[in-house]
Amino acid sequence: MPYPCPACGFEVFDEPAGSYENCPVCGWEDDAVQLRYPHLQYGSNEGSLWQWQEAAQKRYPLEQQEIEEFRRCADWRPLTAADCGSIDDQPTTGAEYLDAAAKDAPPYYWRAKE
């Protein structure tokens, strides 16, 4: 089963979150730390997941369900403010980033149980 890119929602990855594969649709590198902290400005990607989603939605509107051989994940949705948590909780140093990277990948926010 392919896994979705957190930035554009297309099912492009062969592994779950944190694979560090690059999305062939939008270019996002699958960074579990940036998935856990969507406003984090540094990591594998230049800019936050929030920013990448905004850019991806301009290029690939939510109504677009397919591109090339990829389908958009049926339950994927862009981040909301409620998904992001507190900016104060995100890593601020390289050591904190590495500590966060050592943790298990977070669940996809759009599949979190209410």
DSSP file (Angstrom, degrees, kcal/mol; ACC not computed):
  #  RESIDUE AA STRUCTURE BP1 BP2  ACC     N-H-->O    O-->H-N    N-H-->O    O-->H-N    TCO  KAPPA ALPHA  PHI   PSI    X-CA   Y-CA   Z-CA
    1    1 A M              0   0    0      0, 0.0     2,-0.1     0, 0.0     0, 0.0   0.000 360.0 360.0 360.0 126.9    0.0    0.0    0.0
    2    2 A P        -     0   0    0      0, 0.0    12,-0.2     0, 0.0     9,-0.1  -0.419 360.0-134.2 -72.9 152.4    1.5    3.4   -0.9
    3    3 A Y  E     -A   13   0A   0     10,-3.2    10,-2.6    12,-0.1     9,-1.4  -0.831  21.9-111.1-108.1 146.1    1.7    6.0    1.8
    4    4 A P  E     -A   11   0A   0      0, 0.0     7,-0.3     0, 0.0     6,-0.1  -0.398  21.2-117.3 -79.4 150.8    0.7    9.7    1.3
    5    5 A C     >  -     0   0    0      5,-2.2     4,-2.3     1,-0.1    68,-0.1  -0.732  19.6-142.0 -77.2 127.4    3.0   12.6    1.2
    6    6 A P  T  4 S+     0   0    0      0, 0.0    -1,-0.1     0, 0.0    71,-0.1   0.747  97.2  51.7 -64.6 -21.7    2.1   14.9    4.1
    7    7 A A  T  4 S+     0   0    0      3,-0.1    49,-0.1     1,-0.1    50,-0.1   0.895 129.2  10.5 -83.7 -41.4    2.6   18.0    1.9
    8    8 A C  T  4 S-     0   0    0      2,-0.2     3,-0.1    48,-0.1    -1,-0.1   0.617  90.0-127.6-115.6 -17.0    0.5   17.2   -1.1
    9    9 A G     <  +     0   0    0     -4,-2.3    64,-3.4     1,-0.3     2,-0.2   0.400  59.5 137.3  86.9  -3.4   -1.5   14.2   -0.1
   10   10 A F  B     -B   72   0B   0     62,-0.3    -5,-2.2    -6,-0.1     2,-1.2  -0.570  62.8-115.8 -79.8 142.2   -0.6   12.0   -3.1
   11   11 A E  E     +A    4   0A   0     60,-3.1    60,-0.4    -7,-0.3    -1,-0.1  -0.638  66.5 130.4 -80.2  99.1    0.2    8.4   -2.4
   12   12 A V  E     +     0   0A   0     -9,-1.4     2,-0.3    -2,-1.2    -1,-0.2   0.566  38.0  88.8-127.4 -18.6    3.8    8.3   -3.4
   13   13 A F  E     -A    3   0A   0    -10,-2.6   -10,-3.2    -3,-0.2     4,-0.1  -0.625  53.5-154.9 -96.8 147.9    5.9    6.6   -0.6
   14   14 A D  S    S+     0   0    0     -2,-0.3    -1,-0.1   -12,-0.2    -3,-0.0   0.563  83.0  47.0 -89.2 -11.6    6.6    2.9   -0.1
   15   15 A E  S    S-     0   0    0      1,-0.1     4,-0.2   -12,-0.1   -12,-0.1  -0.878  91.9 -97.3-128.3 158.9    7.1    3.4    3.6
   16   16 A P  S    S-     0   0    0      0, 0.0     3,-0.4     0, 0.0    -1,-0.1  -0.062  71.0 -44.3 -67.0 177.4    5.2    5.1    6.4
   17   17 A A  S    S+     0   0    0      1,-0.2    88,-0.2    89,-0.1    14,-0.1  -0.022 124.0  38.7 -46.3 138.6    6.1    8.6    7.7
   18   18 A G        +     0   0    0     -3,-0.1    -1,-0.2     3,-0.1    13,-0.1   0.637  69.0 128.4  95.4  17.1    9.7    9.3    8.2
   19   19 A S        -     0   0    0     -3,-0.4    12,-0.1    -4,-0.2     3,-0.1   0.687  62.9-137.9 -77.3 -18.0   11.1    7.4    5.2
   20   20 A Y        +     0   0    0     10,-2.2     2,-0.2     1,-0.2    11,-0.1   0.699  54.4 143.2  61.2  21.4   13.2   10.4    4.1
   21   21 A E        -     0   0    0      9,-0.2     9,-2.8    -6,-0.1     2,-0.4  -0.537  53.2-116.8 -78.9 156.4   12.1    9.7    0.5
   22   22 A N  B     -C   29   0C   0      7,-0.2     7,-0.2    -2,-0.2     6,-0.1  -0.830  23.7-119.0 -97.4 135.0   11.4   12.6   -1.8
   23   23 A C     >  -     0   0    0      5,-2.6     4,-1.3    -2,-0.4   -10,-0.0  -0.567  13.6-151.6 -70.8 125.1    7.9   13.1   -3.1
   24   24 A P  T  4 S+     0   0    0      0, 0.0    -1,-0.1     0, 0.0    -2,-0.0   0.638  93.0  49.6 -73.2 -11.8    8.0   12.9   -6.9
   25   25 A V  T  4 S+     0   0    0      3,-0.1    -2,-0.0   -15,-0.1    43,-0.0   0.929 132.0   4.4 -88.5 -57.1    5.0   15.2   -7.1
   26   26 A C  T  4 S-     0   0    0      2,-0.1    33,-0.0    34,-0.0    29,-0.0   0.583  92.0-117.7-111.1 -12.1    5.8   18.2   -4.8
   27   27 A G     <  +     0   0    0     -4,-1.3     2,-0.0     1,-0.3     0, 0.0   0.387  56.4 153.4  92.7  -4.4    9.4   17.5   -3.7
   28   28 A W        -     0   0    0     -6,-0.1    -5,-2.6     1,-0.1     2,-0.6  -0.349  41.7-135.6 -59.6 133.0    8.8   17.2    0.0
   29   29 A E  B     -C   22   0C   0     -7,-0.2     2,-1.5    -2,-0.0    -7,-0.2  -0.846  27.6-115.0 -90.5 127.1   11.3   15.0    1.8
   30   30 A D        +     0   0    0     -9,-2.8   -10,-2.2    -2,-0.6     2,-0.6  -0.422  47.1 171.2 -71.0  88.6    9.4   12.7    4.2
   31   31 A D     >  -     0   0    0     -2,-1.5     4,-1.5     1,-0.1     5,-0.1  -0.893  25.2-161.0-106.5 112.8   10.6   14.0    7.6
   32   32 A A  H  > S+     0   0    0     -2,-0.6     4,-2.3     1,-0.2     5,-0.2   0.814  91.7  57.5 -64.6 -30.8    8.8   12.6   10.6
   33   33 A V  H  > S+     0   0    0      1,-0.2     4,-2.3     2,-0.2    -1,-0.2   0.922 107.6  46.5 -66.9 -42.1   10.0   15.4   12.8
   34   34 A Q  H  4 S+     0   0    0      2,-0.2    15,-0.3     1,-0.2     6,-0.2   0.773 110.8  53.4 -72.1 -24.3    8.5   18.0   10.5
   35   35 A L  H  < S+     0   0    0     -4,-1.5    -2,-0.2     1,-0.2    -1,-0.2   0.897 111.3  45.9 -70.0 -41.0    5.3   16.0   10.5
   36   36 A R  H  < S+     0   0    0     -4,-2.3    -2,-0.2     1,-0.3    -1,-0.2   0.866 125.3  32.5 -67.5 -36.9    5.2   16.0   14.3
   37   37 A Y  S >< S-     0   0    0     -4,-2.3     3,-2.3    -5,-0.2    12,-0.3  -0.766  73.2-177.6-122.0  82.2    6.0   19.8   14.3
   38   38 A P  T 3  S+     0   0    0      0, 0.0    12,-2.1     0, 0.0    11,-0.5   0.644  80.9  52.3 -63.3 -16.9    4.3   21.2   11.2
   39   39 A H  T 3  S+     0   0    0     45,-0.3     2,-0.3     9,-0.2     9,-0.1   0.428  76.7 126.0 -95.7   1.3    5.6   24.8   11.8
   40   40 A L    <   -     0   0    0     -3,-2.3     9,-0.2    -6,-0.2    10,-0.1  -0.443  46.9-160.0 -64.8 122.9    9.2   23.7   12.2
   41   41 A Q        +     0   0    0     -2,-0.3     6,-1.6     7,-0.1     2,-0.3   0.567  67.6  46.9 -84.2 -10.6   11.2   25.8    9.7
   42   42 A Y        +     0   0    0      4,-0.2     2,-0.4     2,-0.0     4,-0.1  -0.853  67.6  81.7-131.5 166.5   14.2   23.5    9.5
   43   43 A G  S    S-     0   0    0     -2,-0.3     5,-0.0     1,-0.1    -2,-0.0  -0.994 102.3 -19.5 139.8-141.6   14.9   19.9    9.1
   44   44 A S  S    S+     0   0    0     -2,-0.4     2,-0.3   -15,-0.1    -1,-0.1   0.763 128.6  54.4 -70.4 -24.6   15.0   17.9    5.9
   45   45 A N  S    S-     0   0    0      2,-0.2     2,-0.9   -16,-0.1     4,-0.1  -0.844  84.9-121.0-114.3 146.7   13.0   20.5    4.1
   46   46 A E  S    S+     0   0    0     -2,-0.3    -4,-0.2    -4,-0.1     2,-0.1  -0.774  90.4  12.6 -83.1 110.8   13.6   24.2    3.6
   47   47 A G  S    S-     0   0    0     -6,-1.6    -2,-0.2    -2,-0.9     2,-0.1  -0.260  99.2 -67.2 102.3 164.5   10.4   25.6    5.2
   48   48 A S     >  -     0   0    0     -9,-0.1     4,-2.4    -2,-0.1     5,-0.2  -0.344  38.5-111.3 -86.6 165.6    7.7   24.1    7.3
   49   49 A L  H  > S+     0   0    0    -11,-0.5     4,-2.7   -15,-0.3     5,-0.2   0.894 120.3  57.9 -59.6 -40.3    5.1   21.5    6.4
   50   50 A W  H  > S+     0   0    0    -12,-2.1     4,-1.9     1,-0.2    -1,-0.2   0.932 108.8  44.5 -55.7 -48.0    2.5   24.2    6.7
   51   51 A Q  H  > S+     0   0    0    -13,-0.3     4,-2.2     1,-0.2    -1,-0.2   0.895 112.2  51.8 -65.4 -41.4    4.3   26.3    4.0
   52   52 A W  H  X S+     0   0    0     -4,-2.4     4,-2.7     1,-0.2    -1,-0.2   0.892 108.4  51.7 -64.1 -38.8    4.8   23.3    1.8
   53   53 A Q  H  X S+     0   0    0     -4,-2.7     4,-2.5     2,-0.2    -1,-0.2   0.920 108.0  51.6 -63.6 -42.6    1.1   22.4    1.9
   54   54 A E  H  X S+     0   0    0     -4,-1.9     4,-1.2    -5,-0.2    -2,-0.2   0.929 113.4  44.7 -59.1 -44.7    0.2   26.0    1.0
   55   55 A A  H  X S+     0   0    0     -4,-2.2     4,-1.7     1,-0.2     3,-0.3   0.907 112.6  51.2 -66.1 -42.0    2.5   25.8   -2.0
   56   56 A A  H  X S+     0   0    0     -4,-2.7     4,-3.5     1,-0.2    -1,-0.2   0.876 106.0  55.1 -64.6 -37.3    1.3   22.4   -3.0
   57   57 A Q  H  < S+     0   0    0     -4,-2.5    -1,-0.2     1,-0.2    -2,-0.2   0.817 105.9  52.5 -67.4 -29.0   -2.4   23.4   -2.9
   58   58 A K  H  < S+     0   0    0     -4,-1.2    -1,-0.2    -3,-0.3    -2,-0.2   0.895 118.6  35.7 -70.3 -39.2   -1.6   26.3   -5.3
   59   59 A R  H  < S+     0   0    0     -4,-1.7    -2,-0.2     1,-0.3    -3,-0.2   0.853 132.6  27.4 -80.5 -36.4    0.0   23.8   -7.8
   60   60 A Y  S  < S-     0   0    0     -4,-3.5    -1,-0.3    -5,-0.2    -2,-0.1  -0.775  85.1-148.5-130.3  84.8   -2.3   20.9   -7.1
   61   61 A P    >   -     0   0    0      0, 0.0     3,-2.1     0, 0.0    -3,-0.1  -0.086  28.4-108.7 -54.3 154.2   -5.8   22.1   -5.9
   62   62 A L  T 3  S+     0   0    0      1,-0.3    10,-0.1    -5,-0.1    -4,-0.0   0.770 118.1  63.6 -57.9 -26.6   -7.6   19.8   -3.5
   63   63 A E  T 3  S+     0   0    0      2,-0.0     2,-0.8     1,-0.0    -1,-0.3   0.747  81.2  92.0 -69.7 -22.4  -10.1   18.9   -6.3
   64   64 A Q    <   +     0   0    0     -3,-2.1     3,-0.1     1,-0.2    -1,-0.0  -0.641  50.0 172.9 -77.4 111.0   -7.2   17.4   -8.3
   65   65 A Q        +     0   0    0     -2,-0.8     7,-2.9     1,-0.1     2,-0.3   0.571  59.4  37.7 -98.1 -11.8   -7.3   13.7   -7.3
   66   66 A E  E     +D   71   0D   0      5,-0.2     2,-0.3   -56,-0.1     5,-0.2  -0.992  50.2 177.0-140.8 147.6   -4.7   12.3   -9.7
   67   67 A I  E >  S-D   70   0D   0      3,-2.3     3,-2.8    -2,-0.3    -7,-0.0  -0.929  70.1 -40.7-148.0 127.9   -1.5   13.4  -11.2
   68   68 A E  T 3  S-     0   0    0     -2,-0.3   -43,-0.0     1,-0.3    -1,-0.0  -0.346 125.9 -24.4  50.8-126.4    0.5   11.1  -13.5
   69   69 A E  T 3  S+     0   0    0     -3,-0.1     2,-0.4     2,-0.0    -1,-0.3   0.327 118.6  99.3 -95.4   9.6    0.2    7.7  -11.9
   70   70 A F  E <   -D   67   0D   0     -3,-2.8    -3,-2.3   -60,-0.0     2,-0.3  -0.769  54.7-157.1-103.9 141.3   -0.4    8.9   -8.4
   71   71 A R  E     -D   66   0D   0    -60,-0.4   -60,-3.1    -2,-0.4     2,-0.3  -0.860  25.5-113.2-109.5 148.0   -3.8    9.3   -6.6
   72   72 A R  B     -B   10   0B   0     -7,-2.9   -62,-0.3    -2,-0.3   -63,-0.1  -0.629  42.0-100.5 -77.9 137.3   -4.5   11.6   -3.7
   73   73 A C    >   -     0   0    0    -64,-3.4     3,-1.0    -2,-0.3    -1,-0.1  -0.368  29.1-132.9 -58.1 130.1   -5.1    9.8   -0.5
   74   74 A A  T 3  S+     0   0    0      1,-0.3    -1,-0.1    -2,-0.1    -2,-0.1   0.819 102.4  36.7 -60.8 -34.2   -8.9    9.7    0.0
   75   75 A D  T 3  S+     0   0    0    -66,-0.1    -1,-0.3     2,-0.0     2,-0.1   0.418  89.1 117.4-102.1   3.4   -8.8   10.8    3.7
   76   76 A W    <   +     0   0    0     -3,-1.0    -4,-0.0   -67,-0.2    32,-0.0  -0.396  36.1 169.8 -68.4 146.5   -5.8   13.3    3.4
   77   77 A R        -     0   0    0    -71,-0.1    33,-0.1    -2,-0.1     3,-0.1  -0.976  37.3 -93.2-149.4 156.8   -6.6   16.9    4.2
   78   78 A P        -     0   0    0      0, 0.0   -71,-0.1     0, 0.0   -28,-0.1  -0.276  54.8 -86.6 -66.1 159.1   -4.4   20.0    4.8
   79   79 A L        -     0   0    0    -30,-0.1     2,-0.3   -29,-0.1     3,-0.0  -0.243  37.7-155.6 -60.4 150.6   -3.4   21.0    8.3
   80   80 A T    >>  -     0   0    0     -3,-0.1     3,-1.2     1,-0.0     4,-0.6  -0.823  34.7-104.1-117.1 166.4   -5.6   23.1   10.5
   81   81 A A  H >> S+     0   0    0     -2,-0.3     3,-1.1     1,-0.3     4,-0.6   0.867 121.9  59.8 -57.3 -36.0   -4.3   25.2   13.4
   82   82 A A  H 34 S+     0   0    0      1,-0.3     3,-0.3     2,-0.2    -1,-0.3   0.767 100.2  56.2 -65.4 -25.1   -5.6   22.6   15.8
   83   83 A D  H <4 S+     0   0    0     -3,-1.2    -1,-0.3     1,-0.2    -2,-0.2   0.680  98.8  63.9 -76.3 -17.8   -3.3   20.0   14.2
   84   84 A C  H << S-     0   0    0     -3,-1.1   -45,-0.3    -4,-0.6    -1,-0.2   0.671  80.7-160.4 -90.2 -18.3   -0.2   22.0   14.8
   85   85 A G     <  -     0   0    0     -4,-0.6     2,-0.4    -3,-0.3    -1,-0.2  -0.201  48.7 -27.0  67.0-166.2    0.1   22.2   18.6
   86   86 A S    >   -     0   0    0      1,-0.1     3,-1.4     2,-0.0     4,-0.3  -0.667  44.2-144.5 -87.6 133.4    2.1   24.9   20.2
   87   87 A I  G >  S+     0   0    0     -2,-0.4     3,-1.3     1,-0.3    -1,-0.1   0.807 101.0  67.8 -62.1 -28.5    5.1   26.4   18.4
   88   88 A D  G 3  S+     0   0    0      1,-0.3    -1,-0.3    -3,-0.0     4,-0.1   0.719  93.4  59.0 -64.8 -20.4    6.8   26.5   21.9
   89   89 A D  G <  S+     0   0    0     -3,-1.4    -1,-0.3     2,-0.1    -2,-0.2   0.587  84.9  99.6 -85.2 -10.4    6.9   22.7   21.9
   90   90 A Q  S <  S-     0   0    0     -3,-1.3     7,-0.1    -4,-0.3     6,-0.0  -0.381  86.8 -87.1 -80.0 156.8    9.0   22.3   18.8
   91   91 A P        -     0   0    0      0, 0.0    -1,-0.1     0, 0.0     3,-0.1  -0.287  37.0-177.8 -60.2 141.3   12.7   21.7   18.8
   92   92 A T        +     0   0    0     -3,-0.1     2,-0.3    -4,-0.1    -2,-0.0   0.485  64.4  46.1-117.7  -8.9   14.9   24.8   18.9
   93   93 A T  S  > S-     0   0    0      1,-0.1     4,-2.1     0, 0.0     5,-0.1  -0.867  85.4-111.2-128.9 164.6   18.3   23.3   18.8
   94   94 A G  H  > S+     0   0    0     -2,-0.3     4,-2.4     1,-0.2     5,-0.2   0.881 118.5  54.2 -60.4 -38.6   20.0   20.6   16.7
   95   95 A A  H  > S+     0   0    0      1,-0.2     4,-2.3     2,-0.2    -1,-0.2   0.906 108.0  48.8 -64.2 -41.6   20.2   18.3   19.7
   96   96 A E  H  > S+     0   0    0      2,-0.2     4,-2.3     1,-0.2    -1,-0.2   0.880 110.0  52.7 -65.4 -36.8   16.4   18.6   20.3
   97   97 A Y  H  X S+     0   0    0     -4,-2.1     4,-2.4     2,-0.2    -2,-0.2   0.936 109.7  48.0 -62.4 -46.0   15.8   17.9   16.6
   98   98 A L  H  X S+     0   0    0     -4,-2.4     4,-1.4     1,-0.2    -2,-0.2   0.881 110.2  52.3 -63.6 -38.0   17.9   14.7   16.8
   99   99 A D  H  X S+     0   0    0     -4,-2.3     4,-0.5     1,-0.2     3,-0.3   0.921 111.2  47.1 -61.6 -43.0   16.0   13.7   20.0
  100  100 A A  H >< S+     0   0    0     -4,-2.3     3,-1.0     1,-0.2    -2,-0.2   0.873 108.7  55.1 -66.1 -36.7   12.7   14.2   18.2
  101  101 A A  H 3< S+     0   0    0     -4,-2.4    -1,-0.2     1,-0.2    -2,-0.2   0.790 100.7  60.1 -66.9 -27.3   14.0   12.2   15.2
  102  102 A A  H 3< S+     0   0    0     -4,-1.4    -1,-0.2    -3,-0.3    -2,-0.2   0.670  90.5  89.1 -75.5 -16.5   14.9    9.3   17.4
  103  103 A K  S << S-     0   0    0     -3,-1.0   -70,-0.0    -4,-0.5    -3,-0.0  -0.335  95.1 -85.3 -76.3 162.2   11.2    8.9   18.5
  104  104 A D        -     0   0    0      1,-0.1    -1,-0.1    -2,-0.1   -86,-0.1  -0.329  57.7 -90.0 -61.0 149.5    8.7    6.8   16.6
  105  105 A A        -     0   0    0    -88,-0.2    -1,-0.1     1,-0.1     3,-0.1  -0.346  47.2-114.1 -60.2 141.4    7.1    8.5   13.7
  106  106 A P        -     0   0    0      0, 0.0   -89,-0.1     0, 0.0    -1,-0.1  -0.343  34.5 -97.0 -72.5 159.7    3.9   10.3   14.7
  107  107 A P        -     0   0    0      0, 0.0     2,-0.2     0, 0.0     5,-0.1  -0.396  51.7 -86.6 -69.0 156.6    0.6    9.1   13.3
  108  108 A Y    >   -     0   0    0      1,-0.2     3,-2.0     3,-0.1     4,-0.4  -0.496  36.9-134.4 -62.8 129.4   -0.7   11.0   10.3
  109  109 A Y  G >  S+     0   0    0      1,-0.3     3,-1.0    -2,-0.2    -1,-0.2   0.819 103.2  58.1 -59.6 -32.0   -2.6   14.0   11.7
  110  110 A W  G 3  S+     0   0    0      1,-0.2    -1,-0.3   -33,-0.1    -2,-0.1   0.579 109.4  45.4 -77.2  -7.5   -5.6   13.4    9.4
  111  111 A R  G <  S+     0   0    0     -3,-2.0    -1,-0.2     2,-0.1    -2,-0.2   0.337  82.8 126.7-112.2   4.1   -6.0    9.9   10.8
  112  112 A A    <   -     0   0    0     -3,-1.0     2,-0.3    -4,-0.4    -3,-0.0  -0.324  67.0-109.9 -63.4 142.7   -5.7   10.7   14.5
  113  113 A K              0   0    0      1,-0.1    -1,-0.1    -2,-0.0    -2,-0.1  -0.550 360.0 360.0 -76.2 137.9   -8.5    9.5   16.6
  114  114 A E              0   0    0     -2,-0.3    -1,-0.1    -3,-0.1    -2,-0.1   0.454 360.0 360.0 -75.7 360.0  -10.8   12.2   17.9
